[in-house]
Amino acid sequence: MAVSVSILTVVTALHLLAFVFAFGAERRRSTAVPVPDQYDEKTFCKYGTEASTVYGMSAFGLLLVSQALVNGVTKCLCFGKGLVTGTSYTVWAIVFFVVSWVSFLGAEACLLAGSARNAYHTKSEGIYKGKEISCAVLPVGVFAAGAAFTLMSLIATILYYLAHSKADTGGWEKHQNDGINIGMTTPSDAPKQQNTEFNKV
């Protein structure tokens, strides 16, 4: 299977966009501060922007599309014609396949969990006597971990695609079939070949 520049370009672009959204989600995490109610002595949580949730889910979707594209082209390593055995490209294809899936699942888990947690708001009110309510917010670093896993997924996915293209059996099968066709010469064709060679002399 030949390497497609267009597939590499699309996969790289989708991963980089997912990384930008994940990084933006980390920077725009929702914050909350306890605010006293103007009508009584209770306090409630006042939250900031919800942009982090939108960024996180956008990164989640882009990464999912990219992973589906690569595994659709390579038949997810398991459903194609198979790879040439006994070559280093096959070994590296399997290694990068595993790494790409591990990093992809890690990134998706961080992005999905971060988006869900960021969207959660504490709705209860604080107690009396000046005590403030504890506001639930997303911890620092969840979306950053998702961005790091996204970059790891980008590198592993590209290397997996390149190694798979080198180890794919398409070129090897064509060469083998050509050899079989050359060797399957019938006895009746032998005199014709000899006459042809004699005429050339």
Accessible surface in RSA format (square Angstrom, percent):
REM  Atomic radii and reference values for relative SASA: ProtOr
REM  Chains: A
REM  Algorithm: Lee & Richards
REM  Probe-radius: 1.40
REM  Slices: 20
REM RES _ NUM      All-atoms   Total-Side   Main-Chain    Non-polar    All polar
REM                ABS   REL    ABS   REL    ABS   REL    ABS   REL    ABS   REL
RES MET A   1    68.44  35.4  37.25  24.7  31.18  74.2  36.76  31.3  31.67  42.0
RES ALA A   2    89.78  82.5  64.85 100.1  24.93  56.7  74.79 105.3  14.99  39.7
RES VAL A   3    57.88  38.1  34.72  31.4  23.16  55.8  34.80  30.2  23.08  62.6
RES SER A   4    32.66  27.6  25.98  34.7   6.69  15.4  22.74  48.4   9.92  13.9
RES VAL A   5   113.97  75.0 110.43 100.0   3.54   8.5 110.43  95.9   3.54   9.6
RES SER A   6    73.10  61.8  64.06  85.5   9.04  20.8  52.36 111.5  20.74  29.1
RES ILE A   7    31.48  17.9  30.44  22.7   1.04   2.5  31.48  22.7   0.00   0.0
RES LEU A   8    37.24  20.7  36.90  26.4   0.35   0.9  37.19  26.1   0.05   0.1
RES THR A   9    82.91  59.0  75.60  76.6   7.30  17.4  66.32  89.1  16.59  25.1
RES VAL A  10    68.42  45.0  65.86  59.6   2.56   6.2  68.39  59.4   0.03   0.1
RES VAL A  11     2.27   1.5   2.27   2.1   0.00   0.0   2.27   2.0   0.00   0.0
RES THR A  12    40.56  28.8  40.56  41.1   0.00   0.0  34.48  46.3   6.08   9.2
RES ALA A  13    46.60  42.8  40.29  62.2   6.31  14.3  46.09  64.9   0.51   1.4
RES LEU A  14    27.73  15.4  27.73  19.8   0.00   0.0  27.73  19.5   0.00   0.0
RES HIS A  15     0.93   0.5   0.37   0.3   0.56   1.4   0.36   0.4   0.57   0.7
RES LEU A  16    80.29  44.7  80.13  57.3   0.16   0.4  80.24  56.4   0.05   0.1
RES LEU A  17    89.25  49.7  89.01  63.7   0.23   0.6  89.12  62.6   0.12   0.3
RES ALA A  18     0.00   0.0   0.00   0.0   0.00   0.0   0.00   0.0   0.00   0.0
RES PHE A  19    56.35  28.2  56.35  34.9   0.00   0.0  56.35  34.2   0.00   0.0
RES VAL A  20    92.55  60.9  89.05  80.6   3.50   8.4  90.55  78.7   2.00   5.4
RES PHE A  21    64.20  32.1  63.01  39.0   1.19   3.1  64.20  38.9   0.00   0.0
RES ALA A  22     0.00   0.0   0.00   0.0   0.00   0.0   0.00   0.0   0.00   0.0
RES PHE A  23   103.23  51.6 103.23  63.9   0.00   0.0 103.23  62.6   0.00   0.0
RES GLY A  24    18.15  22.4   0.00   N/A  18.15  22.4  18.06  49.6   0.09   0.2
RES ALA A  25     0.00   0.0   0.00   0.0   0.00   0.0   0.00   0.0   0.00   0.0
RES GLU A  26    25.80  14.8  20.45  15.5   5.35  12.7  15.60  30.2  10.20   8.3
RES ARG A  27   173.89  73.0 143.55  73.2  30.34  72.2  39.82  54.4 134.07  81.3
RES ARG A  28   103.53  43.5 100.56  51.3   2.96   7.1  34.77  47.5  68.75  41.7
RES ARG A  29    52.72  22.1  42.97  21.9   9.75  23.2   2.17   3.0  50.55  30.6
RES SER A  30     3.52   3.0   2.80   3.7   0.73   1.7   3.00   6.4   0.52   0.7
RES THR A  31    86.22  61.3  83.65  84.8   2.58   6.1  58.19  78.2  28.03  42.4
RES ALA A  32    20.43  18.8   0.00   0.0  20.43  46.5   0.88   1.2  19.55  51.8
RES VAL A  33    84.88  55.9  84.88  76.8   0.00   0.0  84.88  73.7   0.00   0.0
RES PRO A  34    47.40  34.5  31.42  28.6  15.99  58.1  31.42  25.9  15.98  99.3
RES VAL A  35    39.84  26.2  39.68  35.9   0.17   0.4  39.84  34.6   0.00   0.0
RES PRO A  36    95.52  69.6  86.72  79.0   8.81  32.0  86.72  71.6   8.81  54.7
RES ASP A  37    31.57  22.1  25.07  25.0   6.50  15.4   1.96   4.6  29.61  29.5
RES GLN A  38   151.88  84.9 108.79  79.5  43.09 102.6  44.54  94.8 107.34  81.4
RES TYR A  39   186.23  86.9 150.74  85.8  35.49  92.4 119.41  89.7  66.82  82.4
RES ASP A  40    67.12  47.0  45.39  45.2  21.73  51.4  32.18  75.7  34.94  34.8
RES GLU A  41   126.05  72.4 109.13  82.6  16.92  40.3  50.40  97.5  75.65  61.8
RES LYS A  42    54.50  26.6  54.29  33.3   0.22   0.5   8.31   7.5  46.20  49.2
RES THR A  43    15.27  10.9  14.78  15.0   0.49   1.2  15.27  20.5   0.00   0.0
RES PHE A  44    76.75  38.4  76.75  47.5   0.00   0.0  76.75  46.5   0.00   0.0
RES CYS A  45    14.97  11.3   0.00   0.0  14.97  35.2   0.00   0.0  14.97  16.1
RES LYS A  46   128.78  62.8 122.79  75.3   5.99  14.3  67.84  61.1  60.94  64.9
RES TYR A  47    37.01  17.3  11.28   6.4  25.74  67.0  12.03   9.0  24.98  30.8
RES GLY A  48    41.44  51.1   0.00   N/A  41.44  51.1  29.83  81.9  11.62  26.0
RES THR A  49    58.52  41.6  42.28  42.9  16.24  38.7  43.04  57.8  15.48  23.4
RES GLU A  50    68.53  39.3  63.63  48.1   4.91  11.7  59.45 115.0   9.08   7.4
RES ALA A  51    20.98  19.3  14.04  21.7   6.95  15.8  19.38  27.3   1.60   4.3
RES SER A  52     0.00   0.0   0.00   0.0   0.00   0.0   0.00   0.0   0.00   0.0
RES THR A  53    27.20  19.3  27.20  27.6   0.00   0.0  27.20  36.5   0.00   0.0
RES VAL A  54    93.61  61.6  89.38  80.9   4.23  10.2  93.24  81.0   0.38   1.0
RES TYR A  55    63.68  29.7  63.68  36.2   0.00   0.0  30.61  23.0  33.08  40.8
RES GLY A  56     0.00   0.0   0.00   N/A   0.00   0.0   0.00   0.0   0.00   0.0
RES MET A  57    79.69  41.3  73.00  48.3   6.69  15.9  68.99  58.7  10.70  14.2
RES SER A  58    38.54  32.6  26.34  35.1  12.21  28.1  17.10  36.4  21.44  30.0
RES ALA A  59     0.00   0.0   0.00   0.0   0.00   0.0   0.00   0.0   0.00   0.0
RES PHE A  60    44.02  22.0  44.02  27.3   0.00   0.0  44.02  26.7   0.00   0.0
RES GLY A  61    28.09  34.6   0.00   N/A  28.09  34.6  27.96  76.7   0.13   0.3
RES LEU A  62    40.80  22.7  39.57  28.3   1.22   3.1  39.78  27.9   1.01   2.7
RES LEU A  63     0.07   0.0   0.07   0.1   0.00   0.0   0.07   0.1   0.00   0.0
RES LEU A  64    87.88  48.9  87.88  62.9   0.00   0.0  87.88  61.7   0.00   0.0
RES VAL A  65    86.45  56.9  82.95  75.1   3.50   8.4  85.70  74.5   0.75   2.0
RES SER A  66     0.00   0.0   0.00   0.0   0.00   0.0   0.00   0.0   0.00   0.0
RES GLN A  67     4.33   2.4   4.27   3.1   0.06   0.1   3.32   7.1   1.01   0.8
RES ALA A  68    64.74  59.5  47.08  72.7  17.66  40.2  56.72  79.9   8.02  21.3
RES LEU A  69    59.81  33.3  51.81  37.1   8.00  20.1  58.98  41.4   0.83   2.2
RES VAL A  70     1.72   1.1   1.72   1.6   0.00   0.0   1.72   1.5   0.00   0.0
RES ASN A  71    15.57  10.7  12.85  12.4   2.72   6.5  10.59  25.5   4.98   4.8
RES GLY A  72    46.76  57.7   0.00   N/A  46.76  57.7  36.47 100.1  10.29  23.0
RES VAL A  73    44.37  29.2  28.20  25.5  16.17  39.0  35.07  30.5   9.29  25.2
RES THR A  74     1.71   1.2   0.00   0.0   1.71   4.1   0.49   0.7   1.22   1.8
RES LYS A  75   114.56  55.9 108.81  66.8   5.75  13.7  61.44  55.3  53.12  56.6
RES CYS A  76    34.52  26.1  34.52  38.5   0.00   0.0  10.35  26.2  24.16  26.1
RES LEU A  77    35.69  19.9  17.03  12.2  18.66  46.9  18.71  13.1  16.98  45.7
RES CYS A  78    92.24  69.8  57.04  63.6  35.20  82.7  22.38  56.7  69.86  75.3
RES PHE A  79   165.63  82.9 136.36  84.5  29.27  76.2 141.97  86.1  23.66  67.7
RES GLY A  80    40.67  50.1   0.00   N/A  40.67  50.1  18.35  50.4  22.31  50.0
RES LYS A  81   163.78  79.9 127.35  78.1  36.43  86.7  87.75  79.0  76.03  81.0
RES GLY A  82    34.84  43.0   0.00   N/A  34.84  43.0  31.28  85.8   3.56   8.0
RES LEU A  83    28.65  16.0  12.41   8.9  16.24  40.8  12.41   8.7  16.24  43.7
RES VAL A  84    32.60  21.5  29.14  26.4   3.46   8.3  32.60  28.3   0.00   0.0
RES THR A  85   120.28  85.5 104.32 105.8  15.97  38.0  72.40  97.2  47.88  72.4
RES GLY A  86    87.01 107.3   0.00   N/A  87.01 107.3  44.17 121.2  42.84  95.9
RES THR A  87    49.45  35.2  40.78  41.3   8.67  20.7  47.59  63.9   1.86   2.8
RES SER A  88    72.02  60.9  59.73  79.7  12.29  28.3  39.36  83.8  32.66  45.8
RES TYR A  89   107.28  50.1 107.28  61.0   0.00   0.0  66.80  50.2  40.47  49.9
RES THR A  90    17.62  12.5  17.62  17.9   0.00   0.0  17.62  23.7   0.00   0.0
RES VAL A  91    90.80  59.7  89.78  81.3   1.01   2.4  90.69  78.8   0.11   0.3
RES TRP A  92   131.30  52.7 131.30  63.6   0.00   0.0 108.14  57.7  23.16  37.6
RES ALA A  93     0.00   0.0   0.00   0.0   0.00   0.0   0.00   0.0   0.00   0.0
RES ILE A  94    84.43  48.0  84.43  62.9   0.00   0.0  84.43  60.8   0.00   0.0
RES VAL A  95    62.09  40.9  58.32  52.8   3.77   9.1  61.89  53.8   0.20   0.5
RES PHE A  96    41.53  20.8  41.53  25.7   0.00   0.0  41.53  25.2   0.00   0.0
RES PHE A  97    30.20  15.1  30.20  18.7   0.00   0.0  30.20  18.3   0.00   0.0
RES VAL A  98    79.97  52.6  77.53  70.2   2.43   5.9  79.89  69.4   0.07   0.2
RES VAL A  99    56.65  37.3  54.90  49.7   1.75   4.2  56.64  49.2   0.00   0.0
RES SER A 100     2.55   2.2   2.55   3.4   0.00   0.0   0.42   0.9   2.14   3.0
RES TRP A 101    76.40  30.7  76.40  37.0   0.00   0.0  75.79  40.4   0.61   1.0
RES VAL A 102    94.09  61.9  89.97  81.4   4.12   9.9  91.82  79.8   2.27   6.2
RES SER A 103     0.31   0.3   0.11   0.2   0.20   0.5   0.17   0.4   0.14   0.2
RES PHE A 104     9.63   4.8   9.63   6.0   0.00   0.0   9.63   5.8   0.00   0.0
RES LEU A 105   102.27  57.0  98.26  70.3   4.01  10.1  98.68  69.3   3.59   9.7
RES GLY A 106    17.60  21.7   0.00   N/A  17.60  21.7  16.74  45.9   0.86   1.9
RES ALA A 107     0.00   0.0   0.00   0.0   0.00   0.0   0.00   0.0   0.00   0.0
RES GLU A 108    13.11   7.5  12.65   9.6   0.46   1.1  12.30  23.8   0.82   0.7
RES ALA A 109    61.12  56.2  48.98  75.6  12.13  27.6  58.60  82.5   2.51   6.7
RES CYS A 110    25.00  18.9  21.92  24.4   3.08   7.2   3.07   7.8  21.93  23.6
RES LEU A 111     0.00   0.0   0.00   0.0   0.00   0.0   0.00   0.0   0.00   0.0
RES LEU A 112    87.58  48.8  87.58  62.7   0.00   0.0  87.58  61.5   0.00   0.0
RES ALA A 113    59.60  54.8  48.34  74.6  11.26  25.6  56.39  79.4   3.21   8.5
RES GLY A 114     0.14   0.2   0.00   N/A   0.14   0.2   0.14   0.4   0.00   0.0
RES SER A 115     2.33   2.0   2.01   2.7   0.32   0.7   2.19   4.7   0.15   0.2
RES ALA A 116    66.76  61.4  48.58  75.0  18.18  41.4  58.55  82.5   8.21  21.8
RES ARG A 117   107.64  45.2 101.83  51.9   5.81  13.8  32.23  44.1  75.40  45.7
RES ASN A 118     3.44   2.4   0.00   0.0   3.44   8.3   1.23   3.0   2.21   2.1
RES ALA A 119    50.79  46.7  32.78  50.6  18.01  41.0  32.96  46.4  17.83  47.2
RES TYR A 120   115.58  54.0 107.78  61.3   7.80  20.3  73.81  55.5  41.77  51.5
RES HIS A 121    49.19  26.9  47.91  33.3   1.29   3.3  26.26  27.1  22.93  26.7
RES THR A 122    22.32  15.9  14.72  14.9   7.60  18.1  12.36  16.6   9.96  15.1
RES LYS A 123   176.97  86.3 142.76  87.6  34.21  81.4 120.29 108.3  56.67  60.4
RES SER A 124    70.73  59.8  57.60  76.9  13.13  30.2  51.42 109.5  19.30  27.0
RES GLU A 125    89.05  51.1  64.96  49.1  24.09  57.4  20.68  40.0  68.38  55.8
RES GLY A 126     5.57   6.9   0.00   N/A   5.57   6.9   2.04   5.6   3.53   7.9
RES ILE A 127   110.57  62.9 108.10  80.5   2.47   6.0 109.79  79.1   0.78   2.1
RES TYR A 128   114.15  53.3 110.71  63.0   3.44   9.0  80.89  60.8  33.26  41.0
RES LYS A 129   186.80  91.1 151.03  92.7  35.77  85.2 109.89  98.9  76.90  81.9
RES GLY A 130    70.78  87.3   0.00   N/A  70.78  87.3  41.91 115.0  28.86  64.6
RES LYS A 131   126.23  61.6 120.17  73.7   6.05  14.4  71.01  63.9  55.22  58.8
RES GLU A 132   123.38  70.8  94.46  71.5  28.92  68.9  23.87  46.2  99.51  81.2
RES ILE A 133    23.65  13.5  13.86  10.3   9.79  23.6  18.87  13.6   4.79  13.0
RES SER A 134   101.63  85.9  80.01 106.8  21.62  49.8  52.40 111.6  49.23  69.0
RES CYS A 135    24.77  18.7   5.22   5.8  19.54  45.9   5.27  13.3  19.50  21.0
RES ALA A 136    21.77  20.0  12.89  19.9   8.88  20.2  21.36  30.1   0.41   1.1
RES VAL A 137    60.01  39.5  48.41  43.8  11.60  28.0  52.30  45.4   7.71  20.9
RES LEU A 138     4.62   2.6   2.68   1.9   1.94   4.9   2.68   1.9   1.94   5.2
RES PRO A 139    80.77  58.9  70.72  64.5  10.05  36.5  80.77  66.7   0.00   0.0
RES VAL A 140   117.56  77.4  91.14  82.5  26.42  63.7  91.14  79.2  26.42  71.7
RES GLY A 141    26.32  32.5   0.00   N/A  26.32  32.5  20.42  56.0   5.90  13.2
RES VAL A 142    38.24  25.2  34.06  30.8   4.18  10.1  38.10  33.1   0.13   0.4
RES PHE A 143     0.00   0.0   0.00   0.0   0.00   0.0   0.00   0.0   0.00   0.0
RES ALA A 144    44.15  40.6  37.23  57.5   6.91  15.7  39.17  55.2   4.98  13.2
RES ALA A 145    37.62  34.6  29.62  45.7   7.99  18.2  36.83  51.9   0.79   2.1
RES GLY A 146     0.00   0.0   0.00   N/A   0.00   0.0   0.00   0.0   0.00   0.0
RES ALA A 147     4.43   4.1   4.43   6.8   0.00   0.0   4.43   6.2   0.00   0.0
RES ALA A 148    58.43  53.7  49.03  75.7   9.40  21.4  54.32  76.5   4.11  10.9
RES PHE A 149    65.28  32.7  65.10  40.3   0.18   0.5  65.13  39.5   0.16   0.4
RES THR A 150     0.37   0.3   0.37   0.4   0.00   0.0   0.37   0.5   0.00   0.0
RES LEU A 151    68.81  38.3  68.81  49.2   0.00   0.0  68.81  48.3   0.00   0.0
RES MET A 152    94.09  48.7  89.08  59.0   5.00  11.9  75.81  64.5  18.28  24.2
RES SER A 153     0.00   0.0   0.00   0.0   0.00   0.0   0.00   0.0   0.00   0.0
RES LEU A 154    16.93   9.4  16.93  12.1   0.00   0.0  16.93  11.9   0.00   0.0
RES ILE A 155   107.94  61.4 104.53  77.9   3.41   8.2 107.81  77.6   0.13   0.3
RES ALA A 156     4.05   3.7   2.58   4.0   1.47   3.3   3.84   5.4   0.21   0.6
RES THR A 157     1.71   1.2   1.71   1.7   0.00   0.0   1.71   2.3   0.00   0.0
RES ILE A 158    41.01  23.3  40.30  30.0   0.70   1.7  41.01  29.5   0.00   0.0
RES LEU A 159    67.22  37.4  65.55  46.9   1.66   4.2  65.64  46.1   1.58   4.2
RES TYR A 160     1.93   0.9   1.93   1.1   0.00   0.0   1.93   1.5   0.00   0.0
RES TYR A 161     3.10   1.4   3.10   1.8   0.00   0.0   1.89   1.4   1.21   1.5
RES LEU A 162    62.63  34.9  62.32  44.6   0.31   0.8  62.53  43.9   0.11   0.3
RES ALA A 163     9.14   8.4   5.64   8.7   3.50   8.0   8.51  12.0   0.64   1.7
RES HIS A 164    10.56   5.8  10.56   7.3   0.00   0.0   4.88   5.0   5.68   6.6
RES SER A 165     8.83   7.5   0.75   1.0   8.08  18.6   0.87   1.9   7.96  11.1
RES LYS A 166   132.07  64.4 106.14  65.1  25.93  61.7  51.12  46.0  80.95  86.2
RES ALA A 167     1.51   1.4   0.00   0.0   1.51   3.4   1.51   2.1   0.00   0.0
RES ASP A 168    30.57  21.4  23.71  23.6   6.87  16.2   0.00   0.0  30.57  30.5
RES THR A 169     8.39   6.0   8.39   8.5   0.00   0.0   8.24  11.1   0.15   0.2
RES GLY A 170    28.86  35.6   0.00   N/A  28.86  35.6  22.51  61.8   6.35  14.2
RES GLY A 171    50.13  61.8   0.00   N/A  50.13  61.8  40.63 111.5   9.50  21.3
RES TRP A 172   124.94  50.1 115.27  55.8   9.66  22.7  95.67  51.0  29.27  47.5
RES GLU A 173    50.15  28.8  50.13  37.9   0.02   0.1  15.37  29.7  34.78  28.4
RES LYS A 174   138.03  67.3 133.56  82.0   4.47  10.6 100.86  90.8  37.18  39.6
RES HIS A 175   139.28  76.1 135.43  94.1   3.85   9.9  87.36  90.0  51.92  60.4
RES GLN A 176    81.43  45.5  74.47  54.4   6.96  16.6  22.68  48.3  58.75  44.6
RES ASN A 177    77.02  53.1  76.21  73.6   0.81   2.0  19.00  45.7  58.02  56.1
RES ASP A 178    60.27  42.2  58.97  58.7   1.30   3.1  20.80  48.9  39.47  39.4
RES GLY A 179    42.30  52.2   0.00   N/A  42.30  52.2  32.07  88.0  10.23  22.9
RES ILE A 180    88.71  50.5  81.94  61.0   6.78  16.3  88.14  63.5   0.57   1.6
RES ASN A 181   102.05  70.4  85.03  82.2  17.02  41.0  26.55  63.9  75.50  73.0
RES ILE A 182   136.32  77.6 123.47  92.0  12.85  31.0 129.83  93.5   6.49  17.6
RES GLY A 183    62.71  77.3   0.00   N/A  62.71  77.3  35.18  96.5  27.52  61.6
RES MET A 184   140.30  72.7 112.25  74.3  28.05  66.8 109.64  93.2  30.66  40.6
RES THR A 185    64.08  45.6  36.66  37.2  27.42  65.3  26.31  35.3  37.77  57.1
RES THR A 186    70.16  49.9  66.58  67.5   3.59   8.5  66.76  89.7   3.40   5.1
RES PRO A 187   120.83  88.1 106.32  96.9  14.50  52.7 114.28  94.4   6.55  40.7
RES SER A 188    78.75  66.5  61.97  82.7  16.78  38.7  55.50 118.2  23.25  32.6
RES ASP A 189    50.98  35.7  50.94  50.7   0.04   0.1  10.01  23.6  40.97  40.9
RES ALA A 190    39.98  36.8  38.89  60.0   1.09   2.5  39.78  56.0   0.20   0.5
RES PRO A 191    71.32  52.0  70.17  64.0   1.15   4.2  71.25  58.8   0.07   0.4
RES LYS A 192   139.43  68.0 135.65  83.2   3.78   9.0  87.14  78.4  52.28  55.7
RES GLN A 193    92.52  51.7  88.38  64.6   4.14   9.9  34.14  72.7  58.38  44.3
RES GLN A 194   120.73  67.5 115.62  84.5   5.11  12.2  35.18  74.9  85.54  64.9
RES ASN A 195    89.54  61.7  88.31  85.3   1.23   3.0  19.60  47.2  69.94  67.6
RES THR A 196    68.69  48.9  66.35  67.3   2.34   5.6  44.52  59.8  24.17  36.5
RES GLU A 197   110.75  63.6 108.47  82.1   2.28   5.4  37.68  72.9  73.07  59.7
RES PHE A 198   158.10  79.1 148.72  92.1   9.37  24.4 152.82  92.7   5.28  15.1
RES ASN A 199   119.80  82.6  88.73  85.8  31.06  74.8  31.10  74.8  88.70  85.7
RES LYS A 200   165.77  80.9 128.11  78.6  37.66  89.7  84.67  76.2  81.11  86.4
RES VAL A 201   160.72 105.8 103.40  93.6  57.31 138.1 122.02 106.0  38.70 105.0
END  Absolute sums over single chains surface
CHAIN  1 A    12160.7      10122.8       2037.9       8498.5       3662.1
END  Absolute sums over all chains
TOTAL         12160.7      10122.8       2037.9       8498.5       3662.1
